């Protein structure tokens, strides 16, 4: 940035700062560039009781108007002789009928000087405002917390690339983002080459991002593996079929920093199909949205309510797996359970958060796109078994005798 010019001393301004901007400028100029004290004050005070009081200020007599001279002009401009109309309609100075315009050019030059200096001060105030705003923004960038984004993947490399690209397009400072992609033992023979190309295209090594090729642990285990690599203050969990809106990370960080929540979810926009990027139409949220399948709506089928333990017994009111955690809270909770061939690991963890007394909030804005796809986990796992998994946190809080009796009458014994 260009250096900011030194502000003029407000005490020597030749005009009165009457409007709000000039008043702001005067206060700010005195704050940033206070006048230097060249001598110790001689006014009595607790720290200087022996000082003598300053001499009283003698009132200055107001110049008297001479015959035919305007009294107001003599008071304001004592050094200039002003014309005053005579009763007869002629102009005179001290009775002399002389037509002259003494001081007119001097007054005009003085007013022009005032206007120029006022304009200069306003320009300096505007420049200073821009400089302070830029400095504040730069400070915010450097003080922003590091965020780790964990994306789990299985056999959907094309969708994964879109998810990674949405992370790359975040408006959050790039050097404050750590991406960890966990390939959960993909079996598609084309996936390794696609992952290698993605790693190269997005410069994972130079950015400090990581691509982990792991044996299959299912969703809970894959997310826990990514979380163990997290260096950030916060963790954002994404699935490979999610597409983050450009402000997802920044919105979550601002909400978490101001709310003090331990975990947070958000509303969601739904799309259908494989969701190839639409390169022709830009949406209102500033990037390219996945195309919805023709005839399908992108409206949510439900709205998350938040951390209600009562409602959570019957319905996942907490949020989707796309979620934001304080890293230390996530590790204190022990992460996700790692049961295979079951869903609702997110519902189970949310229930545990509420039952353990942590704070959970829902950000009432859709921060990402969620796809409904053929062959998704919700369509390939047992609903009843997954539903019982979601109740585990509640059962573990019951008295052991009651819990054992309930478990013995259900299929939960293999999970609890």
C-alpha positions as CSV (number, residue, x, y, z in Angstrom):
1,X,0.0,0.0,0.0
2,X,1.1,3.5,-0.6
3,X,2.2,5.3,2.5
4,X,-0.5,7.3,4.2
5,X,0.3,11.1,4.2
6,X,0.8,12.7,7.6
7,X,-2.5,14.4,8.7
8,X,-2.5,18.2,9.1
9,X,-2.7,19.5,12.6
10,X,-6.4,20.1,13.4
11,X,-5.6,23.1,15.6
12,X,-4.4,25.1,12.6
13,X,-7.3,24.3,10.3
14,X,-8.8,27.5,8.9
15,X,-12.3,26.3,9.0
16,X,-14.8,24.8,11.5
17,X,-15.3,21.0,11.3
18,X,-19.1,21.2,11.6
19,X,-20.3,18.1,9.7
20,X,-20.0,14.5,11.0
21,X,-17.1,13.5,8.7
22,X,-14.9,16.4,9.7
23,X,-15.7,15.8,13.4
24,X,-14.7,12.2,12.9
25,X,-11.6,13.3,11.1
26,X,-10.6,15.7,13.9
27,X,-11.0,13.1,16.6
28,X,-9.1,10.5,14.6
29,X,-6.3,12.9,13.7
30,X,-5.8,13.9,17.3
31,X,-5.8,10.2,18.3
32,X,-3.3,9.0,15.7
33,X,-1.1,12.2,15.7
34,X,-1.5,13.9,19.1
35,X,0.2,17.3,19.5
36,X,3.5,17.0,21.3
37,X,3.8,18.6,24.7
38,X,6.8,20.8,24.8
39,X,6.6,22.1,28.4
40,X,5.2,20.9,31.6
41,X,1.8,22.3,32.5
42,X,1.9,25.1,35.2
43,X,-1.6,24.4,36.2
44,X,-2.0,23.2,39.9
45,X,-2.9,19.5,40.0
46,X,-2.5,16.6,42.5
47,X,0.9,15.8,40.9
48,X,2.0,19.4,40.7
49,X,0.4,21.3,43.7
50,X,3.0,24.1,43.7
51,X,2.3,25.3,40.2
52,X,0.9,28.8,40.0
53,X,-2.4,29.3,38.1
54,X,-2.2,30.7,34.7
55,X,-2.9,34.5,34.3
56,X,-6.5,35.4,33.5
57,X,-7.3,35.9,29.9
58,X,-7.9,39.5,29.2
59,X,-10.9,40.2,27.0
60,X,-10.1,41.8,23.7
61,X,-12.1,44.9,22.8
62,X,-14.2,44.6,19.7
63,X,-13.2,47.0,17.1
64,X,-15.5,49.9,16.8
65,X,-17.0,50.7,13.5
66,X,-16.2,54.0,12.1
67,X,-18.8,56.3,10.6
68,X,-20.7,54.5,7.9
69,X,-18.9,51.1,8.5
70,X,-20.7,47.9,9.2
71,X,-20.3,46.9,12.9
72,X,-20.5,43.2,12.0
73,X,-17.8,43.5,9.4
74,X,-15.6,45.4,11.8
75,X,-15.9,42.6,14.4
76,X,-15.3,39.7,12.0
77,X,-12.7,41.4,9.7
78,X,-11.0,44.1,11.9
79,X,-8.2,44.4,9.4
80,X,-10.4,45.2,6.4
81,X,-12.5,48.2,5.8
82,X,-16.0,47.1,4.7
83,X,-18.6,49.0,2.8
84,X,-21.9,49.9,4.4
85,X,-24.9,51.4,2.6
86,X,-25.8,54.9,3.7
87,X,-29.3,56.0,4.3
88,X,-29.2,57.9,1.1
89,X,-28.4,54.7,-0.8
90,X,-24.9,55.6,-1.6
91,X,-21.7,54.0,-0.3
92,X,-19.1,55.9,1.7
93,X,-16.2,55.3,4.1
94,X,-16.2,57.7,7.0
95,X,-18.4,60.1,5.1
96,X,-16.2,60.0,2.0
97,X,-18.3,59.1,-1.1
98,X,-15.6,56.8,-2.6
99,X,-16.5,53.8,-4.6
100,X,-14.0,51.1,-3.8
101,X,-14.0,47.5,-3.1
102,X,-11.3,47.1,-0.4
103,X,-10.8,43.6,0.8
104,X,-13.1,41.8,-1.8
105,X,-10.3,40.0,-3.6
106,X,-8.6,39.1,-0.3
107,X,-11.9,37.6,1.0
108,X,-12.4,35.6,-2.2
109,X,-8.8,34.2,-2.0
110,X,-9.3,33.4,1.7
111,X,-12.5,31.5,0.9
112,X,-10.9,29.6,-1.9
113,X,-8.0,28.6,0.4
114,X,-10.5,27.4,2.9
115,X,-12.3,25.2,0.4
116,X,-9.0,23.8,-0.9
117,X,-7.8,22.9,2.6
118,X,-11.1,21.4,3.5
119,X,-11.1,19.3,0.4
120,X,-7.6,18.2,1.2
121,X,-8.5,17.2,4.7
122,X,-11.6,15.2,3.4
123,X,-9.4,13.4,0.9
124,X,-6.9,12.6,3.6
125,X,-9.7,11.3,5.8
126,X,-11.0,9.1,3.0
127,X,-7.5,7.7,2.3
128,X,-7.0,7.0,6.0
129,X,-10.3,5.2,6.2
130,X,-9.4,2.9,3.3
131,X,-5.9,2.3,4.8
132,X,-7.4,1.4,8.2
133,X,-10.0,-0.9,6.6
134,X,-7.3,-2.7,4.6
135,X,-5.1,-3.1,7.7
136,X,-8.1,-4.5,9.6
137,X,-8.8,-7.0,6.9
138,X,-5.1,-8.0,6.7
139,X,-5.0,-8.5,10.4
140,X,-8.2,-10.7,10.3
141,X,-6.6,-12.9,7.6
142,X,-3.4,-13.5,9.6
143,X,-5.4,-14.1,12.9
144,X,-7.9,-16.5,11.3
145,X,-7.8,-20.0,12.8
146,X,-6.6,-22.9,10.8
147,X,-9.4,-25.2,9.6
148,X,-8.9,-28.9,8.6
149,X,-11.4,-30.2,6.0
150,X,-11.7,-34.0,6.0
151,X,-13.3,-35.5,2.9
152,X,-14.0,-39.3,2.8
153,X,-14.2,-41.1,-0.5
154,X,-15.1,-44.5,-1.9
155,X,-15.3,-45.3,-5.6
156,X,-16.6,-41.9,-6.7
157,X,-13.5,-40.1,-7.9
158,X,-15.4,-37.8,-10.3
159,X,-17.6,-36.5,-7.5
160,X,-14.6,-36.3,-5.2
161,X,-12.9,-33.9,-7.6
162,X,-15.9,-31.6,-7.5
163,X,-15.8,-31.7,-3.7
164,X,-12.1,-30.9,-3.6
165,X,-12.7,-28.1,-6.1
166,X,-15.3,-26.6,-3.9
167,X,-12.8,-26.6,-1.0
168,X,-10.2,-24.9,-3.3
169,X,-12.8,-22.2,-4.1
170,X,-13.5,-21.2,-0.5
171,X,-13.2,-17.5,0.2
172,X,-11.4,-18.4,3.5
173,X,-7.6,-17.7,3.4
174,X,-6.0,-20.4,1.4
175,X,-3.0,-20.8,3.8
176,X,-5.5,-21.3,6.7
177,X,-7.0,-24.4,5.1
178,X,-5.7,-27.9,5.5
179,X,-7.4,-30.6,3.3
180,X,-7.2,-34.3,4.2
181,X,-8.8,-36.7,1.6
182,X,-9.3,-40.2,2.9
183,X,-9.8,-42.9,0.2
184,X,-11.6,-45.6,2.1
185,X,-10.3,-48.6,0.2
186,X,-11.8,-47.9,-3.2
187,X,-12.2,-51.0,-5.3
188,X,-12.7,-49.3,-8.7
189,X,-9.5,-49.9,-10.7
190,X,-9.8,-46.5,-12.3
191,X,-9.7,-44.7,-9.0
192,X,-5.9,-44.7,-8.3
193,X,-5.1,-42.9,-11.5
194,X,-7.9,-40.4,-11.0
195,X,-6.6,-39.7,-7.4
196,X,-3.1,-39.2,-8.7
197,X,-4.3,-36.7,-11.3
198,X,-6.3,-34.8,-8.7
199,X,-3.4,-34.7,-6.3
200,X,-1.2,-33.3,-9.0
201,X,-3.7,-30.8,-10.4
202,X,-4.4,-29.2,-7.0
203,X,-0.8,-29.3,-5.8
204,X,-1.5,-31.2,-2.6
205,X,2.2,-31.3,-1.6
206,X,2.8,-27.6,-2.1
207,X,-0.4,-26.7,-0.2
208,X,0.3,-29.1,2.7
209,X,-2.8,-31.1,1.8
210,X,-2.9,-34.9,2.3
211,X,-4.3,-37.8,0.3
212,X,-4.5,-40.9,2.4
213,X,-5.0,-44.3,0.7
214,X,-6.4,-46.5,3.5
215,X,-8.0,-49.9,3.9
216,X,-11.7,-49.9,4.1
217,X,-13.0,-48.9,7.5
218,X,-16.4,-47.6,6.6
219,X,-17.5,-44.0,7.2
220,X,-16.8,-43.7,10.9
221,X,-13.4,-45.2,10.7
222,X,-12.4,-43.2,7.6
223,X,-13.4,-39.9,9.2
224,X,-11.5,-40.8,12.4
225,X,-8.5,-41.5,10.3
226,X,-8.7,-38.1,8.7
227,X,-9.3,-36.4,12.0
228,X,-6.0,-37.8,13.4
229,X,-4.2,-35.8,10.7
230,X,-6.0,-32.5,11.7
231,X,-3.8,-29.6,12.6
232,X,-6.6,-27.0,12.7
233,X,-8.5,-25.5,15.5
234,X,-11.7,-26.7,13.7
235,X,-12.6,-29.8,11.6
236,X,-15.1,-29.7,8.8
237,X,-16.3,-33.1,7.7
238,X,-17.5,-33.6,4.1
239,X,-18.5,-36.6,2.0
240,X,-17.2,-37.0,-1.5
241,X,-20.7,-36.2,-2.9
242,X,-21.0,-32.8,-1.2
243,X,-20.2,-29.5,-2.9
244,X,-19.4,-26.7,-0.5
245,X,-20.6,-23.2,-1.2
246,X,-17.7,-20.8,-1.3
247,X,-18.5,-19.3,2.0
248,X,-19.1,-22.5,4.0
249,X,-15.8,-22.4,6.0
250,X,-15.8,-18.7,6.7
251,X,-19.5,-18.8,7.8
252,X,-18.8,-21.8,10.1
253,X,-15.7,-20.1,11.6
254,X,-17.6,-16.8,12.3
255,X,-20.5,-18.7,13.8
256,X,-18.3,-20.9,16.0
257,X,-16.1,-18.0,17.1
258,X,-19.1,-15.9,18.2
259,X,-21.3,-18.6,19.6
260,X,-18.8,-20.7,21.5
261,X,-20.5,-23.9,20.3
262,X,-18.6,-27.2,20.3
263,X,-20.2,-28.6,17.2
264,X,-22.4,-27.1,14.4
265,X,-24.4,-28.2,11.4
266,X,-26.2,-26.1,8.8
267,X,-29.2,-26.2,6.5
268,X,-28.6,-27.9,3.1
269,X,-29.6,-27.6,-0.5
270,X,-30.5,-30.9,-2.1
271,X,-29.6,-32.0,-5.6
272,X,-30.1,-35.3,-7.5
273,X,-28.0,-37.5,-9.7
274,X,-24.3,-37.3,-10.3
275,X,-24.3,-33.5,-10.5
276,X,-21.9,-32.6,-13.2
277,X,-20.9,-28.9,-12.9
278,X,-22.9,-26.5,-15.0
279,X,-20.3,-24.4,-16.8
280,X,-22.8,-22.0,-18.4
281,X,-24.8,-20.7,-15.5
282,X,-23.4,-19.1,-12.3
283,X,-25.7,-19.2,-9.3
284,X,-26.2,-16.5,-6.8
285,X,-23.8,-18.0,-4.3
286,X,-20.9,-17.2,-6.5
287,X,-19.7,-20.5,-7.9
288,X,-21.1,-23.3,-10.2
289,X,-23.8,-25.4,-8.7
290,X,-24.4,-29.1,-9.5
291,X,-27.2,-29.6,-12.0
292,X,-30.4,-31.0,-10.6
293,X,-31.9,-34.0,-12.3
294,X,-34.7,-32.9,-14.6
295,X,-38.1,-32.9,-12.9
296,X,-36.6,-32.9,-9.4
297,X,-36.7,-30.1,-6.9
298,X,-33.7,-28.7,-5.0
299,X,-35.7,-27.9,-1.9
300,X,-34.9,-29.6,1.4
301,X,-37.2,-32.4,2.6
302,X,-36.6,-31.5,6.2
303,X,-35.2,-28.7,8.4
304,X,-32.8,-29.4,11.3
305,X,-34.0,-28.1,14.7
306,X,-30.8,-28.3,16.8
307,X,-29.7,-30.0,20.0
308,X,-33.0,-31.4,21.2
309,X,-32.4,-34.7,23.0
310,X,-36.1,-35.4,23.2
311,X,-36.8,-35.1,19.5
312,X,-33.5,-36.8,18.7
313,X,-34.8,-40.1,20.0
314,X,-37.3,-40.2,17.2
315,X,-35.8,-38.2,14.4
316,X,-32.4,-36.8,13.4
317,X,-33.1,-33.2,14.3
318,X,-29.4,-32.4,14.7
319,X,-28.0,-32.2,11.1
320,X,-26.3,-34.0,8.3
321,X,-22.8,-35.6,8.4
322,X,-21.4,-32.4,6.8
323,X,-20.5,-30.8,10.1
324,X,-18.1,-28.5,11.9
325,X,-16.3,-29.4,15.2
326,X,-13.8,-27.9,17.6
327,X,-10.9,-30.4,17.1
328,X,-10.4,-30.8,20.9
329,X,-14.1,-31.5,21.4
330,X,-14.2,-34.1,18.7
331,X,-11.2,-36.0,20.2
332,X,-12.6,-35.7,23.7
333,X,-15.8,-37.4,22.5
334,X,-13.7,-40.2,21.0
335,X,-14.8,-39.5,17.4
336,X,-17.2,-41.7,15.5
337,X,-18.0,-45.3,16.2
338,X,-16.5,-47.5,13.6
339,X,-19.3,-50.1,13.0
340,X,-19.3,-51.4,9.4
341,X,-22.3,-51.8,7.1
342,X,-24.4,-49.4,9.2
343,X,-25.4,-45.8,8.7
344,X,-26.4,-43.0,11.1
345,X,-22.9,-42.7,12.6
346,X,-23.5,-38.9,12.5
347,X,-26.8,-39.2,14.3
348,X,-25.2,-41.4,17.0
349,X,-22.4,-38.8,17.5
350,X,-24.8,-35.9,17.7
351,X,-26.8,-37.8,20.3
352,X,-23.7,-38.3,22.3
353,X,-22.8,-34.6,22.1
354,X,-26.1,-33.7,23.6
355,X,-26.1,-36.4,26.2
356,X,-22.6,-35.5,27.3
357,X,-23.5,-31.8,27.8
358,X,-21.6,-30.3,24.9
359,X,-23.1,-27.3,23.0
360,X,-24.4,-27.9,19.5
361,X,-26.0,-25.3,17.2
362,X,-27.5,-25.3,13.7
363,X,-26.6,-22.5,11.4
364,X,-29.8,-21.5,9.6
365,X,-28.4,-21.2,6.1
366,X,-27.6,-23.8,3.5
367,X,-23.8,-23.9,3.2
368,X,-23.4,-26.8,0.8
369,X,-25.2,-29.1,-1.7
370,X,-26.1,-32.6,-0.7
371,X,-26.7,-35.2,-3.5
372,X,-29.2,-38.0,-3.6
373,X,-27.5,-40.6,-5.8
374,X,-28.2,-44.2,-6.9
375,X,-26.3,-46.6,-4.6
376,X,-25.8,-44.2,-1.7
377,X,-25.2,-45.7,1.7
378,X,-28.7,-44.9,2.9
379,X,-30.1,-47.1,0.2
380,X,-27.7,-50.0,0.7
381,X,-27.8,-50.4,4.5
382,X,-30.4,-51.8,6.9
383,X,-32.5,-48.9,8.2
384,X,-33.6,-50.8,11.4
385,X,-30.1,-51.7,12.3
386,X,-28.8,-48.2,11.6
387,X,-31.7,-46.8,13.5
388,X,-30.8,-48.8,16.6
389,X,-27.2,-47.6,16.3
390,X,-28.5,-44.0,16.7
391,X,-30.1,-44.9,20.1
392,X,-26.8,-46.2,21.6
393,X,-26.0,-42.9,23.3
394,X,-29.3,-42.8,25.0
395,X,-29.1,-46.4,26.2
396,X,-25.6,-45.9,27.6
397,X,-26.9,-43.1,29.8
398,X,-29.6,-45.3,31.4
399,X,-29.2,-47.3,34.6
400,X,-27.2,-50.5,33.7
401,X,-30.0,-52.8,34.8
402,X,-32.6,-51.0,32.7
403,X,-30.1,-50.8,29.8
404,X,-29.4,-54.5,29.9
405,X,-33.1,-55.4,29.9
406,X,-33.8,-53.2,26.9
407,X,-30.8,-54.5,25.0
408,X,-31.8,-58.1,25.7
409,X,-35.2,-57.4,24.1
410,X,-33.7,-55.9,20.9
411,X,-31.0,-56.4,18.4
412,X,-28.8,-53.7,20.0
413,X,-26.7,-56.2,22.0
414,X,-24.3,-56.4,19.1
415,X,-23.7,-52.7,19.0
416,X,-23.7,-51.6,22.7
